[in-house]
Amino acid sequence: MRGRPGQIATPAIIVISIFAVMFFGTVTFFVYQFQRGSSNKNTTKNENVNKKSNKNTNTAVNTNTATAPDRTPHEKIPDTWKTYTNTTVGYSLRYPATWSVEESVIPDHPIQKITVRYITLKNPGTQLGLIIGVRRVGDAFSIGERTTAPDGEMKAGIPITIGQTTIPTTDLLVDGKTTATFYHPLKPFGFAYLEGREVQAELGILSVPGVKNTVTDLLAAADTQIANTIMTTLRFTDVVSPLTPPPPSAPPLGQYSVETYRKTPTSKPDTRLVNLDGGKRKVVIESTRAQAGLAAGFGLLAFAFPAYGTTLYFQEQELKTGAISTAIWSYDTASGRLTKQAYPAVGWGKVVTNRARTRTIYVSSTNRDDSGDIKTMYHLDLITNTLTSIITLRDTQTFSSGWGGTTNAFNFTFKSTDVATYTFYDQTTGNKQTKLAKTKLGDGQIVLPGADPSLQR
């Protein structure tokens, strides 16, 4: 049917409508897909962000709740722990049955040039080692291969109580991790003084082949608490009078030695003073004869080298024959000053220094023909450089059972750090020609100046 002019035929309208619907449908479909894809990407991104956020949150929680192993020593020692006893020095300690103890004795250390003694305790399954060296004050050997403080950041550790004494510890930090703990002073490098002993102890990380659980931080190792507990069990097994710790201003004196030598094969003998701290030989006085202004053939020999302080003591002597020890000299290691003291010479007398190397007692005999008539005993405080006459016998008594010079024979010693014992004789008896000794009158003991009078028993 034909329509009116200007009127679109019905079939055309239908076709146009169908195309319009298809066009809008297609556009709507692509818009929907685009929005859906964008939504999925955002959702995935949000999910990833959430996962990362959750991961970070969990990590933070774990970090905040994790704690390092406790380093405080155990109060009760397990019954299963073994006991190690060192009879050479006289001490003992307890340690776990699963740990091992290794004794090290180096007769002539290649660097320190003296004997070195210490023990190493370690758990075979870890890389931690506890090295402990102990000596009586005055023992002539070293107690550790380390002779100087290590490099790194030092931080105060936890205090450790050994017997009745509480000592501080020092942690060594390298790159923020604790790689060693020291149970003795590091600045200046020295010893912990305990009941007449010098102690050096160090907990460190050892190199153990085949060990997989590598320890890099002592604060994260459970064995650190065990090592601290071992230190608290340290006990001394023989009686030694307690030594008052030196003041902070008086560090250990160091390792000094006197060497006798000849400048040339035809020269008169001389002596030099050397220092061996840190395993390095350093000449302090090249010629004691020249510095003291002595006659040819004379030099200074060691009289007494204290455990701490700044003063060394020497006695002047004819070096070839060693016939007589004359004047006493002192050397201040801080100022480098050598001084002749106005103290009675030793001569053919006798010198005894206590094990703590803080006191010396001696008698003087400078006359070969004095018939052994020796009545005075002297005490030299090695720390304060103070001489005191402590005993003067009666006119008919003497400290020598001989007849003077090289025949003198004396019997006195230290009972403890602050108490000396002695024997005295009848000066009117004995006979040099028949080599008959003088008659013993008795024994005595004396508490030395500055000591507790209650020690006199």
C-alpha positions in Angstrom: 0.0 0.0 0.0 1.3 3.4 -0.9 1.4 5.9 1.9 0.8 9.5 1.9 3.4 11.9 0.6 6.1 12.6 3.2 5.3 9.5 5.2 7.9 6.8 5.6 6.8 3.3 4.8 6.2 0.9 7.6 8.8 -1.7 6.5 11.5 0.9 6.4 10.6 1.9 9.9 10.9 -1.7 11.1 14.3 -2.1 9.4 15.6 1.2 10.9 14.4 0.2 14.4 16.2 -3.1 14.1 19.5 -1.5 13.2 19.1 1.1 15.9 18.5 -1.6 18.5 21.5 -3.6 17.2 23.7 -0.4 17.3 22.8 0.5 20.9 23.2 -3.1 22.0 26.6 -3.3 20.5 27.7 -0.1 22.1 26.2 -1.1 25.4 28.0 -4.5 25.2 31.4 -2.9 24.6 30.9 -0.3 27.3 30.0 -3.1 29.7 33.0 -5.2 28.8 35.3 -2.2 29.2 33.9 -1.4 32.6 34.0 -5.0 33.7 37.7 -5.3 32.6 38.6 -2.2 34.4 36.8 -3.4 37.5 38.6 -6.7 37.4 41.9 -5.0 37.1 41.1 -2.8 40.1 39.9 -5.7 42.0 43.0 -7.7 41.3 45.2 -4.7 42.2 43.3 -4.2 45.4 43.6 -7.9 46.2 47.3 -7.8 45.6 47.6 -4.7 47.8 45.6 -6.4 50.5 47.8 -9.4 50.3 50.9 -7.3 50.6 49.3 -5.3 53.3 48.5 -8.6 55.2 52.0 -9.9 54.6 53.5 -6.7 56.0 51.2 -6.7 58.9 52.0 -10.3 59.7 55.7 -9.6 59.5 55.4 -6.6 61.8 53.5 -8.7 64.3 56.1 -11.5 64.3 58.9 -9.0 64.7 57.3 -7.3 67.6 56.4 -10.5 69.4 59.8 -12.3 68.9 62.2 -12.1 71.8 65.9 -12.9 72.0 67.0 -15.8 74.2 67.4 -14.9 77.9 71.1 -14.4 78.8 70.5 -14.4 82.6 72.5 -17.3 84.2 70.4 -20.2 85.6 70.1 -20.0 89.4 70.1 -23.8 89.8 72.8 -25.9 88.2 71.4 -29.2 86.7 72.7 -32.4 88.4 73.8 -33.7 85.0 76.4 -31.1 84.6 80.1 -32.2 85.0 82.8 -30.7 87.0 86.2 -29.6 85.6 89.1 -29.1 88.0 92.4 -27.4 87.2 95.0 -28.5 89.8 97.8 -26.4 88.3 96.2 -23.1 89.2 93.6 -24.4 91.7 90.1 -23.8 90.3 87.0 -25.7 89.2 83.8 -25.0 87.3 80.6 -26.8 86.1 79.6 -27.4 82.5 76.9 -29.4 80.6 77.7 -33.0 79.9 77.2 -32.5 76.2 79.9 -29.8 76.1 83.6 -30.5 75.8 86.7 -29.0 77.6 90.0 -28.6 75.9 93.1 -27.5 77.8 95.7 -25.5 75.9 99.3 -25.1 77.1 101.7 -23.4 74.7 105.2 -23.6 76.3 106.8 -20.9 74.2 104.1 -18.8 72.5 105.5 -17.6 69.1 104.3 -14.0 69.7 104.2 -13.6 73.5 107.4 -15.5 74.0 106.1 -17.0 77.3 104.0 -20.0 78.3 100.2 -19.5 77.6 97.6 -21.5 79.5 93.8 -21.5 79.1 90.8 -23.8 78.5 88.1 -23.8 75.9 84.6 -25.0 76.6 82.2 -25.6 73.6 79.1 -27.3 72.5 80.1 -29.6 69.6 76.9 -28.8 67.8 77.4 -25.0 67.6 80.1 -22.5 66.8 80.3 -20.9 70.3 83.4 -21.2 72.4 84.0 -20.0 76.0 87.7 -19.4 76.6 88.8 -19.1 80.2 92.3 -18.3 81.6 93.1 -18.2 85.3 96.3 -17.6 87.2 97.4 -16.7 90.7 98.5 -13.1 90.8 102.3 -13.4 90.4 102.3 -16.5 88.2 104.7 -16.1 85.3 102.6 -17.3 82.4 100.0 -15.7 80.1 96.3 -16.8 80.3 95.1 -15.9 76.8 96.3 -15.5 73.2 94.5 -12.1 72.9 96.7 -9.4 74.4 94.8 -6.2 73.2 91.3 -5.1 73.0 89.6 -5.9 69.7 88.2 -3.4 67.2 84.5 -2.7 67.1 81.7 -1.1 69.1 81.8 -1.8 72.8 78.6 -2.1 74.8 77.9 -2.9 78.4 76.6 -6.5 78.9 74.9 -8.1 81.8 76.7 -8.4 85.1 77.9 -11.9 86.2 78.4 -12.9 89.8 81.3 -15.3 90.6 81.3 -16.4 94.2 80.8 -13.2 96.2 82.0 -10.9 93.5 79.9 -9.3 90.7 81.9 -8.4 87.6 80.7 -6.4 84.6 80.8 -7.8 81.1 81.4 -6.1 77.7 79.8 -7.0 74.4 81.6 -6.5 71.1 79.3 -5.4 68.3 80.3 -5.7 64.6 77.7 -4.5 62.0 75.1 -4.3 64.8 75.6 -8.0 65.9 77.2 -9.2 69.1 80.2 -11.3 68.1 81.9 -11.6 71.5 81.4 -11.1 75.2 84.2 -10.4 77.6 84.2 -11.1 81.3 87.3 -8.9 82.1 88.2 -5.2 81.5 89.0 -4.1 77.9 89.9 -0.5 78.5 92.6 -0.8 79.7 92.9 -4.4 78.6 93.5 -6.4 81.8 92.0 -9.0 84.2 89.1 -9.5 86.5 90.6 -9.8 90.0 89.0 -12.6 92.0 90.3 -13.9 95.3 93.9 -13.5 94.5 93.5 -14.6 90.9 93.7 -12.8 87.5 90.9 -14.1 85.2 90.5 -13.5 81.4 87.4 -15.0 79.8 85.8 -14.5 76.4 82.7 -16.0 74.7 83.1 -15.9 70.9 82.1 -17.5 67.6 84.5 -20.3 66.6 85.1 -21.6 63.1 83.9 -25.2 63.2 84.1 -27.1 59.9 80.8 -28.9 58.9 78.6 -27.0 61.3 75.5 -25.8 59.3 73.6 -23.7 61.9 76.0 -20.8 61.7 75.8 -18.4 64.6 76.2 -14.7 63.7 74.8 -13.0 66.8 75.4 -14.2 70.4 72.2 -12.5 71.5 70.2 -14.9 69.3 72.1 -18.0 70.6 70.7 -20.1 73.5 74.2 -21.2 74.4 75.0 -17.7 75.5 72.9 -18.2 78.7 74.7 -21.5 79.3 78.1 -19.8 79.0 77.1 -17.1 81.4 75.9 -19.9 83.8 79.3 -21.7 83.5 81.1 -18.5 84.5 79.0 -18.2 87.7 80.2 -21.7 88.8 83.9 -20.7 88.8 85.4 -21.6 92.2 88.9 -21.6 93.6 90.1 -24.8 95.2 93.0 -23.7 97.4 93.4 -20.9 99.9 94.9 -17.7 98.6 94.4 -14.5 100.5 92.1 -12.1 98.6 93.9 -9.4 96.7 92.3 -6.0 96.8 91.5 -5.0 93.2 93.7 -2.2 91.9 91.9 1.2 91.5 90.7 2.1 88.0 93.6 4.5 87.7 96.2 1.7 88.3 95.9 -0.7 85.3 98.0 -3.9 85.3 101.6 -3.0 85.0 102.3 -5.2 82.0 104.9 -7.7 81.0 108.4 -6.5 81.6 111.7 -8.3 81.5 115.4 -7.6 82.0 117.8 -9.0 79.4 121.6 -9.3 80.0 123.7 -8.8 76.8 127.0 -7.6 75.5 127.1 -4.8 72.9 130.1 -6.4 71.3 131.8 -9.7 72.0 134.5 -7.9 74.0 132.2 -5.4 75.8 131.4 -5.6 79.5 128.0 -7.1 80.1 125.0 -4.8 80.4 121.2 -5.1 80.8 118.3 -3.7 79.0 114.6 -3.4 80.0 112.0 -4.7 77.5 108.3 -4.7 77.4 106.3 -7.6 75.9 102.8 -6.3 76.0 100.6 -7.5 73.1 103.3 -10.0 72.1 105.5 -7.3 70.7 109.0 -6.8 72.0 109.8 -3.2 72.7 113.0 -2.0 74.2 112.3 0.5 77.0 115.8 1.1 78.3 118.6 0.0 75.9 121.4 0.3 78.6 120.6 0.4 82.3 124.2 1.0 83.0 124.3 4.1 80.9 121.0 5.5 82.1 121.9 4.8 85.8 125.5 6.1 85.3 127.0 2.8 86.7 130.6 1.6 86.5 131.6 -0.8 83.7 130.5 -4.3 84.3 127.5 -3.2 86.5 123.9 -3.1 85.5 120.3 -3.3 86.9 118.6 -6.6 87.5 115.0 -7.2 88.5 114.3 -6.7 92.2 110.5 -6.8 92.2 108.0 -6.1 89.4 104.5 -5.4 90.9 101.2 -6.8 89.5 99.9 -3.3 88.9 100.7 0.3 89.3 103.5 2.2 87.4 106.7 1.4 89.3 109.3 -1.3 88.6 112.1 -2.0 91.1 115.7 -3.0 90.3 118.9 -3.9 92.2 122.3 -2.8 91.1 124.7 -5.6 90.6 128.1 -6.6 89.2 127.0 -8.7 86.3 130.0 -10.9 85.6 130.3 -12.4 89.1 126.9 -11.5 90.6 128.8 -11.2 93.9 126.7 -8.5 95.5 123.5 -6.7 95.0 123.9 -3.1 96.0 121.6 -0.1 95.6 117.9 -0.4 94.9 116.4 1.6 92.0 112.9 2.4 90.9 111.6 3.1 87.4 108.4 5.0 86.7 106.8 3.6 83.6 104.6 6.6 83.2 107.3 9.3 83.3 110.3 7.2 82.2 112.2 8.3 85.2 114.9 6.1 86.8 115.6 6.9 90.4 118.2 5.6 92.9 116.4 4.9 96.2 117.9 5.6 99.7 117.0 2.1 100.8 119.3 -0.4 102.4 120.9 -2.6 99.8 120.3 -6.3 99.7 123.9 -7.5 99.4 124.3 -11.0 100.7 120.8 -10.8 102.2 117.6 -12.3 100.9 114.5 -10.9 99.1 111.0 -12.5 99.0 108.0 -11.1 97.2 104.4 -12.2 97.9 102.5 -14.0 95.2 100.2 -11.0 94.7 103.3 -9.0 93.8 102.3 -6.1 96.0 104.8 -6.5 98.9 108.4 -7.5 99.3 110.3 -8.3 102.5 114.1 -8.5 102.7 117.2 -8.4 105.0 120.4 -6.5 104.2 123.9 -7.8 104.4 126.6 -5.7 102.6 129.6 -6.6 104.8 131.1 -10.0 104.0 132.7 -10.1 107.5 129.6 -9.3 109.5 129.5 -12.8 110.9 125.9 -13.1 109.9 124.9 -10.5 112.5 121.7 -9.4 110.7 118.9 -8.1 112.9 116.6 -5.9 110.8 113.9 -7.0 108.3 112.4 -4.4 105.9 109.1 -4.2 104.1 108.7 -2.5 100.7 105.2 -1.7 99.6 105.5 -2.1 95.8 102.5 -0.1 95.0 103.2 3.0 97.1 107.0 2.7 97.0 107.2 2.9 100.8 109.9 1.3 102.9 109.4 0.3 106.5 111.6 -1.4 109.1 109.2 -4.1 110.5 111.4 -6.2 112.8 114.5 -5.5 114.8 115.8 -8.5 116.8 117.7 -8.4 120.1 121.4 -8.0 120.2 122.1 -11.7 120.6 119.7 -12.7 117.8 120.0 -12.9 114.0 118.0 -13.8 110.9 121.0 -15.7 109.5 122.1 -19.2 110.5 125.4 -18.6 108.7 128.4 -16.4 109.3 128.2 -13.6 106.8 128.7 -13.0 103.1 128.0 -16.0 100.9 127.5 -18.3 104.0 124.3 -16.5 105.1 121.2 -18.7 105.2 117.8 -17.3 105.8 114.3 -18.8 106.5 111.5 -16.3 106.0 108.6 -16.2 103.5 105.0 -15.1 103.1 102.2 -17.0 104.8 99.7 -15.1 102.8 99.5 -11.8 100.9 99.8 -9.7 104.0 101.4 -12.0 106.6 105.1 -13.0 106.7 106.7 -15.8 108.8 110.4 -16.0 109.8 112.9 -18.0 111.8 115.6 -16.4 114.1 118.8 -17.8 115.5 121.3 -17.3 118.4 124.1 -15.0 117.1 126.5 -16.2 119.8 126.5 -19.8 118.5 127.8 -21.5 115.3 131.3 -21.8 114.0 132.5 -20.7 110.5 135.6 -22.9 110.6 133.8 -26.1 111.4 130.7 -25.0 109.3 128.5 -25.3 112.4 125.2 -23.6 111.9 123.8 -21.2 114.5 121.2 -22.5 117.0 117.6 -21.9 116.1 115.7 -19.9 118.8 112.2 -19.9 117.4 109.7 -18.8 114.7 107.5 -15.8 114.4 105.1 -14.1 112.1 104.1 -10.5 111.4 101.2 -8.7 109.8 102.6 -6.2 107.4 101.8 -2.5 107.4 98.3 -1.6 106.1 96.9 -5.1 106.5 94.0 -6.1 108.7 95.4 -6.7 112.3 92.9 -9.6 112.8 95.2 -11.6 110.5 97.7 -11.9 113.4 96.8 -15.3 115.0 
